[in-house]
Amino acid sequence: MYELLMQTYTITLPFLLGYIVWLLKRQKKERNANSRGTMLLLRVQMIDYHDRYIGLGYIPSYAYQNFCDMYTAYHELGGNGMITKMYDEIQELHIKKVGES
């Protein structure tokens, strides 16, 4: 009986480990795709904010906070490049508080 169990484990264990490795690779691929998609959506939104508020010459405080939060998340996901230049330009804008004329 012991030999039968050992043979069963010897045969099934590599298949089970292979399946686990396959599942982990698939999950990693999905996580990478989700991260990339999130990063692209953040970039589109930050470009929109940049264009809108640079055109106005000021940025509302809530939009400024949103932009800073998006910028932080974008960089944590591995984004860089032109968004840093846009971030620097947003930093130079006058921050208009809610209710301020």
GIBELKA-V451218 format. One record per backbone hydrogen bond with DSSP energy under -1.0 kcal/mol. CO is the residue of the C=O (numbers start at 1). NH is the residue of the N-H. E is the energy in kcal/mol with one decimal. If there is no record, write none. Layout:
co: {CO/CO}
nh: {NH/NH}
e: {E/E}
This chain:
co: {1/2/3/4/5/6/7/8/9/12/13/14/15/16/17/18/19/20/21/22/23/24/25/26/27/28/29/30/31/32/33/34/35/36/37/38/39/40/41/42/43/44/45/46/47/48/49/50/51/52/53/59/60/61/62/63/64/65/66/67/68/69/70/71/72/73/74/75/81/82/83/84/85/86/87/90/94/96/97}
nh: {5/6/7/8/9/10/11/12/13/16/17/18/19/20/21/22/23/24/25/26/27/28/29/30/31/32/33/34/35/36/37/38/39/40/41/42/43/44/45/46/47/48/49/50/51/52/53/54/55/56/57/96/64/65/66/67/68/69/70/71/72/73/74/75/76/77/79/78/84/86/87/88/89/90/91/93/59/61/100}
e: {-2.2/-2.4/-2.4/-2.3/-2.8/-2.5/-1.9/-3.1/-2.5/-2.6/-2.8/-2.3/-2.3/-2.2/-2.4/-2.3/-2.5/-2.4/-2.3/-2.2/-2.5/-2.3/-2.3/-2.3/-2.7/-2.6/-2.1/-2.6/-2.8/-2.5/-2.5/-2.5/-2.6/-2.3/-2.3/-2.5/-2.2/-2.3/-2.2/-2.6/-2.4/-2.1/-2.6/-2.8/-2.7/-2.5/-2.8/-2.5/-1.4/-1.3/-1.9/-2.6/-2.5/-2.3/-2.2/-2.7/-2.5/-2.5/-2.7/-2.7/-2.2/-2.3/-2.9/-2.2/-2.1/-1.6/-2.5/-1.2/-1.5/-2.0/-2.7/-2.3/-1.9/-2.5/-2.2/-1.3/-2.5/-2.1/-2.3}
